[in-house]
Amino acid sequence: MTAKASNDKVIADFWFDPLCPWAWMTSRWMLEVEKVRPVEVRWHVMSLAVLNEDKLDELPEQYREAMEQAWGPVRVVIAAQQLHGDEVVGKLYTALGTRFHNRGEGATREAVAAALKDVGLPESLLEYMDSDRYDKELRASHKEGIDKVGQEVGTPVIAVPGADGEQIAFFGPVVTPAPQGEAAARLWDGTLLVAGTPGFYEIKRTRTAGPDFSNLA
């Protein structure tokens, strides 16, 4: 997959599950990066429900319930993509995430319906919350992202240009709150720097703060 767009912007491919607050935070950073660097984000779905379906018995009951809830929103996004084109994915994700996370509405049926209305998509897409009609396409998109980065990760997955121009994928970056302005640019520059370092795999520390949405509209 090429790392350059036709307009010479750097391509960043971003895989998300709309339920994940950390993916939401990283996605808002990437929108800020588009303002301060010549970057174009391409949005793709992955699924926490698919990621965890083979280990549900190992998960706490509360997390198992969350994985059941995770199917609905991502199914709506993949249905919207299949029926209305790639260009609606980022817009719908923004509408869903704003309601789920910024406004604290949660991933309810009502919030999904309102998000569809926010971006001018038909309410009929809501029926796909309970349908496996596009699960094949959902799993294919999920697999594309996971195959780039490996199994021991979650969402988000981001793929950026490496040293030879081919994409290097990472889980993350996990950051809170979402950096803005020059801080967003510096984190992006650092992401490209480590992606361009042959053999680089991981930087990590224990999280001591939860998602902070206070600087997001």
C-alpha positions, -999 to 999 in steps of 0.1 A, spaced: 0 0 0 14 33 -10 22 59 17 17 89 -6 -16 104 -18 -20 118 -52 -17 154 -39 16 145 -22 2 144 13 14 117 36 -11 89 40 -20 77 75 -43 47 76 -63 46 109 -83 16 122 -108 23 149 -137 8 169 -162 37 177 -167 22 212 -131 27 223 -123 60 241 -86 57 235 -91 53 197 -113 83 198 -86 104 215 -60 93 190 -84 100 161 -89 136 173 -51 140 174 -49 128 138 -75 154 127 -54 180 143 -23 167 125 -41 172 92 -43 209 100 -6 213 108 12 188 86 6 177 49 -12 145 60 -44 127 49 -61 102 71 -79 72 56 -104 57 80 -110 20 85 -130 0 109 -117 -27 132 -138 -45 159 -131 -51 196 -159 -77 194 -140 -96 167 -107 -91 184 -120 -107 217 -145 -132 204 -122 -162 210 -114 -152 245 -147 -141 259 -146 -168 286 -114 -152 300 -129 -117 302 -146 -101 332 -184 -102 330 -186 -64 325 -162 -65 296 -181 -94 280 -212 -73 281 -193 -44 265 -182 -67 237 -218 -76 230 -226 -39 228 -195 -33 205 -211 -51 175 -238 -26 168 -220 7 162 -192 -8 140 -217 -27 120 -235 5 112 -203 21 101 -193 -7 78 -228 -8 64 -226 30 57 -193 25 40 -206 -3 18 -237 15 8 -226 52 7 -188 51 1 -155 55 19 -160 92 23 -187 88 49 -166 67 73 -146 95 90 -177 118 92 -198 91 108 -171 82 132 -168 118 143 -206 120 149 -206 87 168 -176 95 189 -188 130 198 -220 115 211 -206 84 227 -176 101 244 -176 139 244 -213 141 253 -214 110 274 -244 95 257 -228 61 254 -231 36 225 -269 35 226 -293 29 198 -306 65 203 -271 79 200 -264 60 168 -296 72 153 -288 108 162 -253 104 147 -267 92 114 -290 122 113 -260 145 122 -242 135 90 -272 132 68 -272 94 65 -305 75 63 -320 63 96 -325 29 79 -288 22 85 -298 17 121 -312 -18 112 -276 -30 107 -269 -28 144 -285 -61 147 -276 -76 113 -246 -96 102 -251 -86 66 -217 -69 62 -198 -89 88 -176 -104 61 -165 -69 51 -161 -59 87 -139 -89 94 -118 -82 63 -112 -46 73 -104 -57 108 -79 -83 95 -62 -58 73 -54 -36 102 -44 -65 126 -23 -82 100 -2 -50 98 5 -49 135 0 -83 151 -24 -99 175 -13 -85 209 -29 -51 204 -62 -33 205 -76 -2 189 -65 22 174 -41 9 148 -23 35 127 -1 28 97 24 54 85 53 56 61 85 38 72 121 42 61 116 27 26 82 43 20 63 12 29 38 14 58 47 6 93 18 0 117 16 6 155 -10 3 182 -16 38 194 -3 63 201 -23 62 234 -25 98 246 -47 120 267 -58 147 262 -56 148 224 -26 171 215 -34 202 196 -14 227 174 23 223 176 21 196 202 1 175 177 27 182 151 56 171 174 39 138 182 33 132 145 69 140 137 80 116 164 57 89 151 73 91 117 107 91 133 102 58 151 84 43 121 115 52 100 138 34 125 144 -2 113 137 -27 140 118 -3 162 88 -20 179 76 -5 211 76 23 237 53 18 266 45 29 302 16 23 326 -14 46 321 -21 67 352 -49 88 338 -82 81 320 -94 96 287 -98 134 290 -122 148 265 -122 183 280 -104 200 251 -126 184 224 -156 201 210 
